Amino acid sequence: MPLTTRSPLPPGRLPAPPAAEPGPAARPAAAGAAGAPRWTWGAAALLFAVYAAVSVQNQQHMLTTGYDLGIFEQAVRSYAHGHLPVSALKGPGFPLLGDHFSPILATLAPFYLLWPSPMTLLLAQAALLAVGVVPLARWAQRAAGRTAALVVAFGYGGSWGIASAVGFDFHEVAFAVPLLAFSLTALAERRMRAAVAWALPLLLVKEDLGLTVAAIGVLVAWYGHRRLGLATALAGVLGSALEILVLIPAFNPSGTYAYWGGLSATGQGPGGLLYQLTIGLVTPDTKVVTLVLLLAPTAFTAVRSPLLVVAVPTLLWRFVSTDPSYWGTGFQYSADLMPIAFAAMVDALSRWPGGIRAVRAHLVAATAATAALLPQYPLFQLAQPSTWSTSPRVAVAHRILALIPDGATVSASNRLAPQLTSRTTVSEFGYPGLPLDSRWIVVDTADPQGWPISGDQQQDDIAAAEAQGYRTVADQDGFLLLYRR
C-alpha cells in the first residue's frame, strides 16, 4: 500500500508562532471528520474487547484489589446514591474529595445505577482507553497515510502504559486519556478552541492535571492564539492551585493535602531543590528506563514534536516523588502519557524530512518496539491458558463470601474487598489506624497479598479479633470468615 505524506510546512522545520492572530486552520489536513476513516471505530471496538477481557478476568480471578478498585467503586456508589463520595476503605466515612479531586467520577453514576457492580467501572475504563485511538489514528491517516495510521493504532492500543492501567484495577486517569487524544489532535491541526475545550475537563479528573492543561495552553499561545493560550494556561495553574491548596484540604479531615510529603523537593533548600530538578530527575536508572520506554514505541520520532512538552508536568511530579512506584512503568501512572507520545509521533511524521522511505523505516521500528514490549505487560496474559481457567479456590471464596448478607459491615483483605463493595460496607482488614468495628471479617490466610500488612501480622490481627469475640463461620482452602454479634 503506498504511503503518502502531506506536509504543509517545509521539511525539518518546527512551526513558528505567527506574528498575528491566525484565521482559519493553518493545516489543510484539519478538515474535520468529513471523510475520516471509519475503520478507526472498529479498532476502538477491538481494543475495548481486549481491555475488557483483561479487566473482567482479573476481577473474576480475584486479582483486583480494594486499593484501588474498591475505593473507586465506593466513590461511584456514593454518587449513584446522591451523596458526595466516601470510602470506608480509606477510613470510616472518609470523604474522597479530600484525597484526590476527581468529581468526573460522578459521570459513571447513571451506569452504576443500572448495574451496581465493579464491572461497570472496569468496562467504562476499557471504553475510555479504547476510544483514544480514534482521533489519533484518523489524524495519522490524514497526515501521513493509512500505513502510518495502522502503526499508530497498534502502537497506542498495545502500548505498555495503557496495558499497565488495564491490568491494575480502575483509575480516574482513564478519563484523561481520550481527552488528551482529542485535545492534542485538535491542537496539531490548529483547531485551538476545540483543543482547549477538550483540555479543560482535565481539571475535573485529578488535581495535578491542571498543569497539563497549562502546558496545552502554552502550546496554544506558541502557535499564535496568545490570548486563548495564556488564558488556558492560567486556568490550568489556578485550577490545580485551588484544588490542592483549598478544595482538597477543605474536604480532608486533617485539613491538609496528604501528598505533599511524597514530593522530595518540598521542604528542601535551594541546593536540594536544584539537585532534585536536575540529577534527581534521571536517578536512579528506573527513571531513565521509563523515559526510553515512553519514546521507543514511537521510534523516538516523538522528540521532534513540541507536543511532547505536554508530558513534562506528569513526568516532573512523578520523578521528584519519593515513592519508587511512580518512577517505573507499572500501575496506571503512565496511561495519560501514551496519547501524548503518539500525538507527538503523528505530528513529527506529518512533516518528516527525507521522504517516504525514511518514514517507513521509522514505522517499522515503532511497530517492532511495540511488539517487543507487548509480552512484558498485562495484555499478553490473554494469550496464556491460565487466564481462561478458574482456580477451584475462587469458587470456594465465592461460596464463603455469599454467606455475608447484603448491607453488612465487613473488614476484608485487599483482594477480597472488591468482591463485596457493591453490596456491603467494606473496610480494609489490618490497615493501620482503622478501627475493627465491622460485624464480619473475611481474609485469605493461604495466599496473603502482603499489603497493607504482612502474613505474620495478619495472623496476629486474626488472633486479636478472636480475642475480641469474633467466631469462625467458615474456614476452607485458606479463606477464613469470622462474625461477631
C-alpha positions in Angstrom: 0.0 0.0 0.0 1.6 3.3 -1.0 2.4 5.8 1.7 1.7 9.4 1.1 2.7 12.4 3.1 1.1 15.8 3.1 3.3 18.4 4.6 2.1 22.0 4.8 5.4 23.0 6.3 9.0 23.0 4.9 10.7 19.7 5.7 12.6 19.6 9.0 11.2 22.8 10.5 9.1 23.2 13.6 6.1 25.5 13.2 7.0 29.0 14.4 4.3 31.2 16.0 2.8 33.6 13.5 3.2 37.3 14.2 -0.6 37.9 14.2 -3.7 36.1 15.3 -4.3 33.5 12.6 -7.6 33.0 10.9 -8.8 29.6 9.7 -6.9 26.4 10.5 -3.3 26.5 9.2 -3.2 22.9 8.0 -5.3 21.7 5.1 -5.5 18.3 6.8 -7.6 19.7 9.6 -10.8 19.5 7.6 -12.6 17.7 10.5 -14.3 14.4 10.5 -15.5 14.6 6.9 -14.2 11.6 5.0 -12.5 10.3 8.2 -11.6 6.6 8.1 -14.4 4.6 9.6 -12.1 1.6 10.5 -10.8 3.6 13.5 -14.1 2.8 15.3 -13.6 -0.8 14.5 -10.1 -0.6 16.0 -11.6 1.1 19.1 -14.2 -1.7 19.4 -11.4 -4.4 19.2 -9.3 -2.6 21.8 -12.3 -2.3 24.1 -12.9 -6.1 23.8 -9.2 -6.7 24.7 -9.1 -4.3 27.6 -12.4 -5.5 28.9 -11.3 -9.2 28.7 -8.2 -8.4 30.8 -10.1 -6.4 33.4 -13.0 -8.8 33.7 -10.7 -11.9 34.0 -8.8 -10.1 36.7 -11.9 -9.4 38.7 -13.3 -12.9 38.2 -9.9 -14.4 39.3 -9.9 -12.2 42.4 -6.7 -10.4 41.2 -8.2 -6.9 41.7 -7.9 -5.1 45.0 -9.7 -2.9 47.5 -6.9 -0.4 46.9 -7.8 0.9 44.3 -10.9 -0.7 42.6 -12.8 -1.0 45.8 -12.2 2.6 46.7 -13.4 3.9 43.3 -16.5 1.7 43.4 -17.3 3.1 46.8 -16.9 6.6 45.3 -19.2 5.9 42.3 -21.7 4.1 44.6 -21.9 7.3 46.7 -22.5 9.4 43.7 -25.2 7.0 42.5 -27.0 7.3 45.8 -26.9 11.1 45.6 -24.0 11.7 48.1 -20.6 13.1 47.8 -18.0 10.3 47.5 -16.9 8.5 50.7 -14.8 5.3 51.1 -14.8 3.1 54.2 -11.7 1.5 52.8 -9.9 4.8 53.4 -11.5 5.2 56.9 -15.0 5.5 58.4 -16.9 7.9 56.2 -13.7 9.2 54.6 -14.5 12.0 52.1 -12.7 11.1 48.9 -12.7 14.7 47.6 -10.2 15.2 50.5 -7.8 12.7 49.0 -7.9 13.4 45.2 -10.1 15.9 43.4 -11.9 13.7 40.8 -15.5 14.8 40.5 -15.6 13.5 37.0 -16.3 10.0 38.5 -19.9 11.2 39.0 -20.5 10.7 35.3 -20.4 7.0 35.9 -23.2 7.1 38.5 -26.1 6.6 36.0 -24.4 3.5 34.6 -23.7 2.2 38.1 -27.4 2.6 39.0 -28.2 0.3 36.0 -25.6 -2.2 37.0 -24.2 -1.8 40.6 -21.0 -3.8 40.1 -17.3 -3.2 39.9 -17.6 -4.5 36.3 -19.3 -1.2 35.5 -16.1 0.7 36.3 -13.9 -1.8 34.6 -15.9 -1.7 31.3 -16.1 2.1 31.5 -12.3 2.2 31.8 -11.9 -0.1 28.8 -14.2 2.1 26.7 -12.5 5.3 27.7 -9.0 3.9 26.9 -10.1 2.4 23.7 -11.7 5.5 22.2 -8.5 7.4 22.5 -7.3 5.5 19.3 -9.9 7.2 17.2 -8.6 10.8 16.9 -5.0 9.7 16.8 -5.5 7.1 14.0 -7.7 9.4 12.0 -5.2 12.2 12.2 -2.4 9.9 11.3 -4.2 8.8 8.2 -5.0 12.3 7.1 -1.4 13.4 7.8 0.8 10.5 6.7 -1.4 7.8 5.1 -3.1 4.6 6.1 0.0 2.6 6.9 1.1 5.3 9.5 -2.4 5.2 10.9 -2.3 1.4 11.4 1.0 1.7 13.1 -0.2 4.4 15.4 -3.4 2.4 16.2 -1.3 -0.7 17.0 1.3 1.3 19.0 -1.2 3.2 21.1 -3.5 0.2 21.6 -0.8 -2.1 22.6 1.3 0.4 24.5 2.7 -0.5 27.9 1.2 2.5 29.6 -2.3 1.6 28.6 -1.7 -2.1 29.3 -0.4 -1.4 32.8 -3.5 0.6 33.6 -5.8 -2.1 32.3 -4.0 -4.7 34.3 -4.4 -2.8 37.6 -8.0 -2.1 38.7 -9.7 1.1 37.7 -8.5 4.7 38.0 -9.7 8.1 37.2 -6.8 8.7 34.7 -8.9 6.7 32.2 -10.9 9.9 31.6 -7.7 11.8 30.8 -6.6 9.5 28.0 -9.3 10.3 25.4 -9.5 14.0 26.5 -5.8 14.3 25.7 -6.0 12.4 22.5 -8.8 14.6 21.2 -7.2 17.8 22.5 -3.7 17.2 21.1 -5.2 16.2 17.7 -7.1 19.4 17.6 -4.1 21.4 18.7 -1.8 20.0 16.0 -4.5 20.7 13.3 -4.8 24.3 14.6 -8.4 23.9 15.9 -7.5 25.8 19.0 -10.9 26.3 20.6 -11.6 22.6 20.3 -8.1 21.8 21.8 -8.9 23.9 24.8 -12.5 22.6 25.1 -11.1 19.0 25.3 -8.4 20.0 27.7 -10.3 21.9 30.4 -12.2 18.9 31.7 -8.9 17.5 32.8 -9.3 19.8 35.8 -12.1 17.5 37.0 -10.1 14.3 36.5 -7.3 14.9 39.1 -5.7 17.9 40.8 -2.3 17.6 39.1 -3.7 17.6 35.6 -4.2 21.4 35.7 -0.5 21.6 35.0 -1.1 19.5 31.9 -3.8 21.9 30.9 -1.3 24.7 31.4 1.2 23.0 29.1 -1.5 22.8 26.4 -2.3 26.5 26.9 1.4 27.3 26.4 1.4 25.5 23.1 -1.8 27.2 22.0 -0.1 30.5 22.7 3.0 29.4 20.9 1.0 28.6 17.8 -0.3 32.1 17.7 -3.5 32.2 19.7 -1.9 34.1 22.5 -5.0 35.3 24.5 -6.7 31.9 24.4 -3.4 30.1 25.2 -2.5 32.3 28.1 -6.0 32.2 29.5 -5.9 28.4 29.3 -2.5 28.2 30.9 -3.7 30.5 33.7 -6.9 28.4 34.2 -4.8 25.2 34.5 -2.4 26.6 37.1 -5.0 28.3 39.1 -7.3 25.3 38.9 -4.6 23.0 40.3 -3.7 25.5 43.0 -7.3 25.9 44.0 -7.8 22.1 44.2 -4.6 21.4 46.1 -4.5 24.3 48.4 -8.2 24.9 49.1 -10.7 22.3 48.0 -8.9 19.1 49.0 -7.8 20.4 52.4 -11.4 21.6 53.0 -12.7 18.1 52.5 -9.8 16.2 54.2 -10.5 15.6 57.9 -6.9 16.6 58.7 -7.3 19.8 56.7 -4.2 19.1 54.6 -3.2 17.8 51.2 -1.8 14.4 52.1 0.6 14.0 49.2 2.9 17.0 49.9 5.2 14.7 51.9 5.8 12.5 48.8 7.5 15.3 46.9 11.1 15.1 47.8 11.7 18.7 46.5 9.4 20.1 49.2 11.0 21.4 52.4 14.5 21.5 50.9 16.8 24.4 50.5 17.8 25.8 47.1 20.6 23.3 46.7 18.3 20.3 47.4 15.7 21.7 45.0 18.2 22.2 42.3 19.5 18.7 42.7 16.0 17.2 42.5 15.2 19.1 39.4 18.5 18.1 37.6 20.3 14.9 38.7 17.3 13.7 40.7 15.2 13.6 37.5 17.4 10.9 36.0 18.5 8.9 39.0 18.0 6.1 39.9 18.2 4.4 36.5 14.5 3.4 36.7 13.5 6.9 35.6 15.8 6.8 32.5 14.3 3.4 31.6 10.8 4.9 31.8 11.8 7.8 29.5 13.3 5.4 27.0 10.3 3.1 27.0 8.0 6.1 26.6 9.7 7.1 23.4 10.7 3.7 22.0 7.2 2.8 20.7 7.3 6.0 18.6 10.8 5.0 17.3 11.9 8.2 19.1 10.2 10.4 16.5 8.1 12.0 19.3 11.1 14.1 20.3 10.8 16.0 17.1 7.4 17.4 18.1 6.7 20.3 20.5 3.6 18.3 21.6 5.9 16.2 23.8 6.0 19.2 26.1 2.6 18.2 27.4 4.2 15.2 29.1 6.6 17.3 31.1 4.3 18.1 34.1 3.4 14.4 34.7 7.0 13.3 34.4 8.2 16.0 36.8 5.8 15.3 39.6 6.5 11.6 39.3 10.3 11.8 39.2 10.6 14.3 42.1 8.4 12.0 44.3 10.0 9.8 47.0 7.7 6.9 46.0 9.5 4.5 43.8 6.3 3.2 42.3 5.9 6.5 40.5 9.2 6.1 38.7 8.7 2.9 36.7 6.3 1.6 34.2 3.8 -0.3 36.4 0.3 0.6 37.6 -1.7 3.4 36.0 0.7 6.2 36.2 1.8 6.3 32.5 -1.6 5.9 30.9 -2.0 9.6 30.2 1.5 9.7 28.7 0.5 7.4 25.9 -1.8 9.7 23.9 0.8 12.4 24.3 3.7 10.3 22.9 1.7 9.1 19.9 0.3 12.5 19.2 3.8 13.8 19.1 4.7 10.9 16.8 2.0 11.7 14.3 2.9 15.4 14.4 6.5 14.6 13.6 5.6 12.2 10.8 3.3 14.7 9.2 6.3 16.8 8.3 9.2 14.3 8.3 12.2 15.2 6.2 13.8 12.6 3.9 10.9 11.2 2.0 8.7 8.2 2.2 11.5 5.7 2.7 12.7 7.4 5.9 9.1 7.5 7.3 8.6 3.8 6.5 11.8 2.9 8.3 10.5 4.6 11.5 7.2 3.0 11.2 8.8 -0.4 11.1 10.9 0.4 14.1 7.9 1.7 16.0 6.0 -1.5 15.3 8.9 -3.7 16.3 9.3 -1.8 19.6 5.6 -2.2 20.5 5.7 -5.9 19.6 8.8 -6.5 21.6 7.3 -4.8 24.7 3.9 -6.4 24.5 4.7 -9.7 26.2 6.1 -7.9 29.2 2.8 -6.2 30.1 -0.8 -7.3 31.1 -2.4 -7.5 27.7 -0.3 -10.5 26.9 -2.0 -12.5 29.6 -4.9 -13.1 27.2 -2.5 -15.5 25.3 -1.9 -17.5 28.4 -4.1 -20.6 29.1 -4.3 -19.9 32.8 -6.2 -16.7 32.1 -9.1 -18.7 30.8 -9.3 -21.3 33.6 -10.7 -20.6 37.0 -8.9 -21.8 40.2 -11.0 -24.0 42.4 -10.1 -21.7 45.3 -12.1 -18.9 43.6 -15.3 -20.9 43.6 -14.7 -21.6 47.3 -14.2 -17.9 48.0 -17.4 -17.0 46.3 -19.3 -19.6 48.4 -17.9 -18.2 51.6 -18.5 -14.6 50.6 -22.1 -15.4 49.8 -22.6 -16.1 53.5 -22.2 -12.4 54.2 -25.6 -10.7 53.9 -26.2 -7.6 51.8 -25.8 -4.3 53.7 -23.4 -5.8 56.3 -20.2 -4.2 57.5 -17.2 -6.2 56.5 -13.4 -6.0 57.2 -11.8 -7.8 54.2 -8.3 -8.5 53.0 -7.3 -6.5 49.9 -8.1 -8.9 47.1 -11.5 -9.9 48.6 -12.7 -6.3 49.1 -13.8 -5.5 45.5 -15.9 -8.7 45.6 -18.0 -7.1 48.3 -18.1 -3.3 47.7 -21.2 -3.4 45.5 -23.5 -4.8 48.3 -21.8 -4.2 51.7 -19.8 -1.6 53.6 -16.2 -2.7 53.3 -13.1 -1.7 55.2 -9.5 -2.9 54.8 -8.6 -5.6 57.3 -5.4 -4.7 59.1 -5.0 -1.2 57.7 -3.1 0.8 60.3 -5.2 3.2 62.3 -8.6 1.8 61.2 -10.9 0.6 64.0 -12.0 -3.0 63.8 -15.8 -2.4 64.3 -17.4 -4.5 61.5 -19.6 -7.4 62.1 -17.8 -9.6 59.6 -14.1 -10.4 58.8 -13.1 -12.3 55.7 -9.4 -12.9 54.9 -7.2 -15.1 52.7 -4.8 -16.8 55.0 -3.3 -19.2 52.4 -2.2 -16.5 49.9 -2.0 -13.2 51.7 -1.1 -10.3 49.4 1.4 -8.8 51.9 -0.3 -5.4 51.9 -1.2 -3.4 53.9 0.2 -5.9 56.4 2.4 -9.0 56.2 1.1 -12.5 56.5 2.5 -12.8 60.0 0.9 -9.6 61.1 -2.4 -10.7 59.6 -2.3 -13.8 61.7 -1.7 -11.7 64.8 -4.6 -9.5 63.9 -6.9 -12.5 63.4 -5.9 -13.8 66.9 -6.7 -10.3 68.3 -10.1 -10.3 66.6 -10.9 -13.7 68.0 -10.0 -12.4 71.5 -12.5 -9.6 70.9 -15.3 -12.0 70.3 -15.2 -12.9 66.6 -16.1 -16.5 66.0 -15.4 -18.7 62.9 -18.2 -19.1 60.5 -16.3 -20.8 57.6 -12.7 -21.9 57.1 -11.9 -23.6 53.8 -8.9 -23.5 51.4 -7.4 -20.7 53.4 -10.5 -18.4 53.3 -11.5 -17.5 56.8 -14.8 -15.9 57.7 -15.4 -14.6 61.2 -18.5 -13.0 62.7 -19.2 -11.0 65.9 -22.6 -10.4 67.3 
